[in-house]
Structures are given as structure tokens and as C-alpha cells.
Amino acid sequence: MAANKVTQEANRKRAGEVLERLMETYPDARCSLDFKDPLQLLVATILAAQCTDERVNLTTPSLFKRYKTPKDYVAAPDEELQEAVRSCGFYRQKAKAIQRACQTIVERFDGVVPGTMEDLLQLEGVGRKTANVLLGECFGTPGIIVDTHCKRVSARLGFTKSAEPGKIEQDLMRLLPEERWTEFSHCLVFHGRATCQARAPQCSRCCVRDLCPFPDSREGKKVAR
């Protein structure tokens, strides 16, 4: 059997074990953004770019109360919408992206947020990460959500060698059954926030330390693959 096939099979087994442990450690792992429908989640994910979910969740209650449909966002005066999302940072760009996305929804999709990857990618401010969030949370279509935590944790676990989100997504999709992609993504995000942090990873208390090559590589030990 080829060495790369052995490695891939080993990684699949290890990914399954990692997921089980992360699910035990973070039983409430889920999308951290508050929303009630696909439009609200779309807007929230656009606002979450380079902003914390906590800050977005403080901003959206009043926003969602004022704007309930794509047409409401399109009709909103620019300065009014910018002020409504100011606290999330980059508010001019985000307000513009929201309005343009909603304009497309109105013009091409009869005012309804679409439920396929192909259609979602037609919306301003929507890349594969945002589309996978929407598909997994609102449309029952599992996907790998490659955010900054997913990138960092999956690389440290040795599940990908790429820094390119699309390639990372493909690498992780090969490790687990499709129905587990979304929950795996949420678990990686929760682990990245709580333990496998960027600057000070808490390897000594990590629930998957024995399944991860990263702590040994940090300590200068030779890592067996």
C-alpha cells in the first residue's frame, strides 16, 4: 500500500477521534451568531468579518428590528445603514456589501436568500466560508467552514499543509463523512478560541494533545507521522 494512502487513512481515523473528543469537550459547539432566518445570518456573517461574533450579536438586535427584508436594506439611506453597523468596524464597506447582496437577492432570487453554493456566491460579500455557514445552518447542507480558527487548528493537527482556504476545505472534506462537516467546523472554531489559540496555545490542557503533532514540534521533538 502506498505511503500517502496509509497517511490518508491514518488521518481519517485520527480526525474521527479528534472530532469525538472535541464534541465531548464542547457539547454546545455551534454557530455563535444569533439569527432567526437566512437573511439575518447572511447579514451577521458579513458583519463578522474582522469582528468578533460577540460584537456582532450586540449590534444585530436593533438592526434586525429595523430591517426585516432585503428590500428594507436596499432602501435604507447609506449613512443610516452605515451608522447602524458602525460598531462592527469597516462599516462603510460592510453596509455596501449588505445592500449589494440584498439588491442581488431582490433582482435574481425574488427576494429570497438562495440555498445553493453557486447562487450564494453571486452575492456581494459572500465567499465559500459564508456560503457554507448559511448552507449548514439554514439549508441542511453540510460544509467545511474555513475561518481563521479552522485554518490554524487544522494546520497544527497536520490535517492540511495549505494556507489557501479552498484547499484547506478540500483537505478536510476528505477526512470525514459529509454529514459531519459542519459540526467538525464548529468544534475546530470552539477549540481554537478556548485552547488552541494563535499566540498562546494551551497544549498542556488540550483534549487532543496526544493526537496532535504540534506540541511536540514546538518543543523540538521529532514527530512521527
N, C-alpha and C positions, 0 to 999 in steps of 0.2 A: 504494500500500500504506500502511495506517495506520501512524503513527509508533510506537504502542505495540506493533504486531505486529513491526515492524522491530527494536525494542528487545528483544522477547522472543526472536526468532530469533538476534539477536546474543548474547544472554545464554546461550542454549543452546550455541552454538558455543564461547563463552568458557568455559562450565562444563566442556565436554568437554576443552578444552585444559588447564584448571586441574587436572582430575582426573588426566589423563595425567602431568602434571609432578609432582603430589603423590605418585602411585604410584611414580614413579621415585625420588623423594626419600625416601619412607617405604615401602619394599617390604614391611616387616613390619607395616604398619598393620593392626590387628585389635582385637578386644575385649580390653582389658587385664586383665580379671578372670579369675581361674583358676577353672575349673569342669569337671565331668565329665558333668553331666546338667542338664536344665531346672530341677529343684528347686534344685540348687546355684547356678545362675545367678540364679534368682529371688531367693534369699536374699542373694546377693552384691550384686545391684543395689539391693536395699532398704538394705543396709548402706552402700552407696557414696554415698548422698545426703549432701551436705555433708561428704564424707570422701574422701580420696584412694584410688585403686584400690590403690596400694602398701600402705596401711594395711589395707585390706580383705583383701588377699591374705596378709598376715601373721596375720590373725585367723581366716580360714576353715578352714585345715587341721585345727585341733583341733575346730572347730565341726562340720565335716562328718564327722569321725571319730566324734563323739558322737551326732549327729542325722542319720539316714540317710533317713527317710521323713517325709511330712507329719504322720503320727500321732506321731512322735517329738517334733516341735516342739510340737504341741498338748499333749502330755502333760507337757512339761517344766515344772517349777515356775517361776513368774515370776522369782523372784530368781536362780535358776540360769541361765536363759537371758539375763537382763539382764547378769549378770556375764560371761558368755561373749562378749558383743558390746560390752562397756563401752568398749573401746579405740577403737571406731568413732564414738563420740560420739552424743549423743541416744539413748542405749542403751535407755532405758525405752520411748520411742515406737517405736523400731525393733524391739525384741523383741515388742512388742504387735502391730505390723503384720505381722511374720513369722508369729506364732501365728494371727492372724485370717485371713491369706491361706491358711495351711495348713488351718485349720478349713473354709474355703470349699472348698478342693480336696478335702478328705475328704467333705464333705457333698454337694457338687454335681457333682464330677467323678471320683468313685470313686477318689480318692487319686492321680490323675494330673494333672500340670500341663497345663492345656489349651493348644491350639495355634492359637487364633484371637484376633484383636484383641478381638472382642466378649466372649469368655469371659474373657480375661486382665484386662480392665478391671473385671471383677466382684471381683477380688482386692484386698484391703486393701494400700495402699502401691504399687499399680501404676497408673501413668498411661501415656500413649501412648509416652513415651520408653522406659520399662522394657519395655512390651509389644513395641515394635519391636526392642529388643535381643534379647529372647527369640525373637521370630519369625525374625529374621535369623540368629541364631546356632544355634538348636536346631531350627527347623521349616522352614528353607529358603524363608521368605517375606521378601523384601527390604523394607526400610523405612528412612525417614529418622529418625535418632536425634538429637533436638534437645536437646543438653546445653549447658552454658554456653559451651564452646568452639565448638560448631557455631553458636550464636546470634551470637557475636562475629565469627567469621571470615566467615560468610555475609553479615553486615551490612556488614563492611568491603569485601568483594568486590563489594558492590552487588547481590547476588542476592535480597535481601529488604529491605523498609523497615519490616517489622513487628517488634515486640518480643514478640509473643504466640506461644508455641511452636507452637500448632496452625496458625496462619497461616504461620509460617516453614516448617513441614513441607510444607504445600501448595505454597508458592512453590518450594521446592527439588525437590519431586516433578515439577514441570513442566519442569525443566531437563534431566533425564537419563532414559534408559530405566530401567524398573523394576528390571531385573537389576543395575543399578549403584548403586542407592540405598544399600545397606549399606556397600559399600566406599567410597563417597563420604563417608559419615558418619564412618567410621573415619579416613579421610585428613584430614578437617577437624579432628577431635579431635587427631590427632598433630601437625598443623601448628600448632594453637592452643597446644599445650603447648610445642613446641620453638621456634617462631619468632614466631607472631602472638599474642604474649602480651598480657594485658589492660593492664598498666601500662607495659610497655616493649617494644612490638613491634619486632622486628629487621628492619625494612623493607629495610635495606641488603643483607642476605643472603637475602632472601626469594626462593624459586624462582619465584614467580608475580607478582613486583613489577610487571612490565610489563603484566600482565593485570588489575591491581587499581587502582581509583581512590583507595584510602585513603592511600598515602604522599603523593601529590600534594595531596590535600585537607589533610593535616597540615601541609604546607609552604606552604599558602596559594595553591597554583596553581589555575588554572581547570581543571576536569576536564571533558573532552569525553565525552559519552555517546552 
